[in-house]
Amino acid sequence: MEPNRNDNNNKKPEGGDQPKGRMATALIITLVIVLLFSWIFNSISQSQYTQTTYTEFREAMEAGQLAEVELKYDRILYMTKEEAAKPASMQKACYTGMPSGGDILALANELVDMGVEKVNYEIVEDNSMIMMILSYAVMIGGLFLVMNMITKRMGSADGMMGGFGKSKAKVYMEKSTGVTFKDVAGQDEAKESLQEIIDFLHNPQKYTAIGAKLPKGALLVGSPGTGKTLLAKAVAGEANVPFFSISGSDFVEMFVGMGASRVRDLFQQAAKVAPCIIFIDEIDAVGRSRDTRYGNNSEQEQTLNQLLNEIDGFEPSKGIVCLAATNRPEILDKALLRPGRFDRRIIVDRPNLQGRLDTLKVHTRKIKLSEDVDLRKIAQATAGAVGADLANLVNEAALRAVRQGRKAVNQEDLLVSFETVIAGTEKKNTVLTDMEKRLVAYHEVGHALVAALEKHSQPVSKITIVPHTSGALGYTMQMPEEEKFLSTADELRTELRTLVGGRAAEQVVFGIQTTGAANDIQRATSLARNMVTQYGMSDKFGLMSTATVEHQYLEGQAYMDCSQETAAEVDREVMIILDAAYAQAKQLLTENRALLDEISEYLLVKETITGDELMAYVNAARKPELEAPAEETE
């Protein structure tokens, strides 16, 4: 009996033969290339000449038919007078072998004696074999080095044409992500929905015991910057399972079929390490609807079909959960959203006041804050901001503190950073004329005074006439006292009067119109159009909706969904609403002209005033009116 040779001592380490295999592959490819190149070169070279015998050469020489002859150590090249008479592009020379032991010099003298005009000859040592071997050796060596480098790179890229067909997914473990639900704030509802997935990955038997099946896929939908990718990483961190992350655009390639191959490879990798999470960011790049409305291509359709097949192919009991993120759910294919696939939709919305406060606390954990910092006021001022905006705001505040030479961020840094985000930095070198400065001052006070005198407006927090890099020569900032999710018709009309208050002040005081109201007019027109087309706040159209909002998680642009005649009527109704708001704003400022002049002169001196300073003037003007009824009663 032969001894067992499969013991552990004789076992080769896994992958030990891979370098030798790559070298052999490189050598074979190199030899094939060299042989192919030699064959092509010889074929091209021989195609330029007609091969004859030495006897035919002698006969042509004795008949006086030779025009040119070139003698080499191994061959004779010659051209007959008939060929030489043809155009150069049509000429074709002949060649024959040199007889062994032939005397090149004697043959050359003989050709000259026979009257051949051009005779060239080379008397060299016959080392053609050595030269050919050396040239081939150099060629093979160089090609071998190149091919060896290529095969190594292909091996490191997992082969298959340099990894074209392999998945580009990055595998994150809990230690790599370093993200948990503690790092995600302001998305309590989304975290609650994802908590069930985490529990399933920890205890799948609890669900299978009762016969329940967890959805195979969950779709995270929300505006850019709300934290969809961060939530997916947090799920992997909480569940302590492998996390495959890939963007939808990574599936789509210029080579047809490569996207489908990457999908197969991704799910094969996931099946090996299940339970795990597969996260596809921006899935709309590959999951776009297959109709002709949004355009299509065969590669994208093949990739989508393969993705649908792979999702259907694995059992929920395996513990593979697919998460995807998009901000355009309306363009996704219906087959992708049907039950059994991405049938659970989790909205990752903009955070509310408490959510913004919690998000600011998360982003300021590693920031040194001074004692005067009040994050709640910052959260109140940043209504509508997403997590990415708040992170940028905190970072800008920290940078400003460093520029100011301080070691901690104070409240002013945060407020100035917020203003920098919405209006840009101050333009210190912009010099306005006295007339322009007065126009800007009255314009901004017009906004602020209308807001201060109205009942349903947001309080003014700051007025400035300092130019900023966003293009604004000044601005009026309003800060809500509390967060509201609904607006009444009266509140929207008050906002309209506030927006056109700047233009109204220009008209009341100077009797002119300037370009400074361009942004105000644009915002007022958009608001009035929404009141007519979407909010049902028009006397003429009543509750009829004439517009549809598309891409609500992006720009949220509304498209008219009515006839051309109705659209024209909508334009006229919008104009009526704007004209009414403008007339009311002018009337309000005319009645309070003295207060408008007084606050504007004060703003011209200080350039920036607070909302408290504004209200001090307004309350002082109102005091006689409030005391008058009491005196009459006495």
Secondary structure as UniProt FT lines:
FT   TURN            8..10
FT   TURN            14..17
FT   HELIX           18..47
FT   STRAND          49..51
FT   HELIX           54..62
FT   TURN            63..64
FT   STRAND          66..71
FT   STRAND          75..80
FT   HELIX           81..84
FT   HELIX           88..90
FT   STRAND          93..97
FT   TURN            100..101
FT   HELIX           104..113
FT   TURN            114..115
FT   STRAND          118..121
FT   HELIX           128..156
FT   TURN            157..158
FT   HELIX           160..163
FT   TURN            164..165
FT   STRAND          170..172
FT   HELIX           174..177
FT   HELIX           181..183
FT   HELIX           188..202
FT   HELIX           204..208
FT   TURN            209..211
FT   STRAND          217..221
FT   TURN            224..225
FT   HELIX           228..239
FT   STRAND          243..247
FT   HELIX           248..250
FT   TURN            256..257
FT   HELIX           258..272
FT   STRAND          276..281
FT   HELIX           283..285
FT   HELIX           298..313
FT   HELIX           316..318
FT   STRAND          320..326
FT   HELIX           329..331
FT   HELIX           334..337
FT   TURN            339..340
FT   STRAND          344..347
FT   HELIX           353..363
FT   TURN            364..366
FT   TURN            371..372
FT   HELIX           375..381
FT   TURN            382..384
FT   HELIX           387..403
FT   TURN            404..405
FT   HELIX           411..423
FT   TURN            428..429
FT   HELIX           434..453
FT   STRAND          460..464
FT   TURN            469..470
FT   STRAND          475..478
FT   HELIX           489..499
FT   HELIX           501..509
FT   HELIX           515..517
FT   HELIX           518..533
FT   TURN            539..541
FT   STRAND          547..549
FT   TURN            552..555
FT   STRAND          558..560
FT   HELIX           564..591
FT   HELIX           593..606
FT   STRAND          608..610
FT   HELIX           611..633
//
